[in-house]
């Protein structure tokens, strides 16, 4: 099972494991990661599972599709490494991925 390292808004880190095929958002919700609200439950219609993926991991992810890119425009302080956690399926190649939780989510 891949390990995910979530860096919380206060700078602390929580490391969790989740089965491959689970989304980054599902792993966060199942492990009660603070700040990952996931209001829409993974339907890619809100930006409340927004995370910043560490740059070293971005090239291992498929680029965001048009729907995700559009939703990221409504995320709080989007950056080049912003992703919606619901759109990042975990694979063994992502073992050790680091995702930073923003200080707040979209309203």
C-alpha positions in Angstrom: 0.0 0.0 0.0 1.3 3.4 -0.9 2.3 5.8 1.9 1.1 9.4 1.7 2.7 12.2 3.6 0.3 15.0 4.3 1.8 18.3 5.4 -0.8 20.1 7.4 -1.4 23.9 7.3 0.4 24.2 10.7 3.5 22.5 9.3 3.0 19.2 11.1 3.0 16.0 9.0 0.7 13.0 9.0 1.7 9.9 7.2 -0.9 7.3 6.2 -1.2 4.3 4.0 -4.0 3.5 1.5 -4.7 0.8 -1.0 -3.7 1.4 -4.6 -6.7 2.6 -6.6 -7.9 4.7 -3.7 -7.8 8.5 -4.5 -5.7 10.8 -2.5 -8.9 12.4 -1.3 -10.3 9.1 -0.1 -7.1 8.4 1.8 -7.3 11.8 3.5 -11.0 11.4 4.5 -10.5 7.8 5.7 -7.6 9.0 7.9 -9.3 12.3 9.0 -6.7 14.6 7.6 -7.6 18.1 8.8 -8.2 20.6 6.0 -9.3 18.1 3.3 -13.0 18.7 3.4 -14.0 17.0 0.2 -17.5 18.4 0.3 -18.6 16.8 -3.0 -17.3 13.4 -2.1 -15.0 13.1 -5.1 -17.3 14.3 -7.9 -14.8 17.0 -9.0 -17.5 19.7 -8.6 -15.9 21.7 -5.7 -12.4 22.6 -4.8 -12.5 21.5 -1.1 -10.0 18.7 -1.5 -7.4 21.0 -3.0 -3.8 20.1 -2.1 -0.3 21.2 -3.3 1.6 18.2 -4.6 5.4 18.5 -3.9 7.1 19.3 -7.2 9.2 16.1 -7.2 6.0 14.1 -7.5 4.1 16.0 -10.2 5.8 14.2 -13.2 4.4 10.9 -11.8 0.8 12.2 -12.1 -1.3 12.4 -15.2 -1.9 16.1 -15.9 -5.2 17.6 -14.8 -8.0 17.3 -17.3 -10.2 20.2 -18.3 -12.8 19.6 -15.6 -10.1 19.6 -12.8 -8.3 22.6 -14.3 -11.6 24.5 -14.3 -12.3 23.6 -10.6 -8.8 24.5 -9.6 -9.5 28.1 -10.8 -11.9 28.4 -7.8 -9.5 26.9 -5.3 -8.0 29.1 -2.6 -4.6 30.3 -3.8 -4.0 27.8 -6.6 -0.4 27.2 -7.7 1.3 25.3 -10.5 1.4 22.2 -8.3 -2.2 22.4 -7.2 -4.3 19.3 -7.6 -7.7 18.1 -6.5 -7.0 15.1 -4.3 -10.1 13.4 -5.7 -8.5 13.3 -9.1 -5.2 11.7 -8.0 -5.5 7.9 -8.0 -2.9 6.2 -5.8 -0.5 3.7 -7.4 2.5 2.0 -6.0 4.6 4.5 -8.1 3.2 7.2 -5.7 4.5 5.5 -2.6 5.9 8.3 -0.5 4.0 11.2 -2.2 3.9 14.5 -0.3 0.8 16.6 -0.4 0.5 19.9 1.4 -2.9 20.9 2.7 -3.6 24.6 2.1 -4.4 26.9 5.0 -8.0 27.0 3.9 -10.2 25.5 1.2 -12.5 27.2 -1.3 -15.8 28.6 0.1 
